[in-house]
Amino acid sequence: MVVKGLIFDIKHFSINDGPGIRTTVFFKGCPLRCWWCHNPESQARHEEVVIKERSLDGRTYRIEEISGRWVEAQEVISEMEKDGIYYDQSGGGITISGGEPLMQPEFLLELLRLAKERGYHTALDTCGHVPETVLKRVTDHVDLFLYDLKLIDSEDHLKYTGVMNEKVLKNLMLLSEMGKNIVIRVPVIPGITDTQKNITALRDLFLELNGLEQIDLLPYHRIAKSKYQRLKMNYKLEDLQEPPLEKLNELKKVFEGIGMKVTVGG
């Protein structure tokens, strides 16, 4: 039986989702509801209508578009093969993001298997809030884990993402114990993830991990506000401002101080 997956975008020539030039495939469906989510169209596990407005000759028109489409893994691979020469030259490959790709494990496994058959480098962007058994099924097919880590305090995590973080931390330690290559991605959300308490807890955790290659600090931005409007979703951070460069540099120095390679912006 052919397995299909629900995706909402394929981004070519990505340079912030792993090494080299990459093709990033965005899966639909996520177990978290982060207040700052930059891809709210990734959350639902079904196709949904997006309302867009277009202006022409002084008039505004409302256009309905469908976010999400069902595809076979081979369709995605065929799209990737157009960029194969760039992978070879840059050391790039495929990155699977979302949403949470591990919510569609059978489709994810098939896509990873086909990518590895072609010799492509594979990266998986995950929030880690998945069953351990599901995570273990894909580890042999993933060259690099891009692990989203937001808040160490479980009650804070519940408040701002909708779930506790026990699975997130347990699965991160599992990957570390398995010796997997890991890049941790920390969203910098003013007053939420950049507090002294959270930064200190993150630093202490990083010192315990094996295989940690890099820390990516991902600054909050307000670009996604219009997406929430089009999806008729509530945007909880309406008045939040983007973090100043001084704050980002301060956080960068904290993690560099424990010997980590740190990037700002992915």
QUISUL-V456361 format. One record per run of one state. SS is the DSSP state (A for helix, B for strand, O for the rest). FROM is the first residue (numbers start at 1). LEN is the number of residues. Records with the same first field share a line. If there is no record, write none. Layout:
# QUISUL-V456361
SS=FROM-LEN + FROM-LEN
This chain:
# QUISUL-V456361
O=1-3 + 15-7 + 28-12 + 43-5 + 57-2 + 68-1 + 91-2 + 98-3 + 118-3 + 127-5 + 142-2 + 149-5 + 162-4 + 178-4 + 189-7 + 207-5 + 220-5 + 232-13 + 257-5 + 265-2
B=4-11 + 22-6 + 48-9 + 59-9 + 69-4 + 93-5 + 121-6 + 144-5 + 182-7 + 212-8 + 262-3
A=40-3 + 73-18 + 101-17 + 132-10 + 154-8 + 166-12 + 196-11 + 225-7 + 245-12
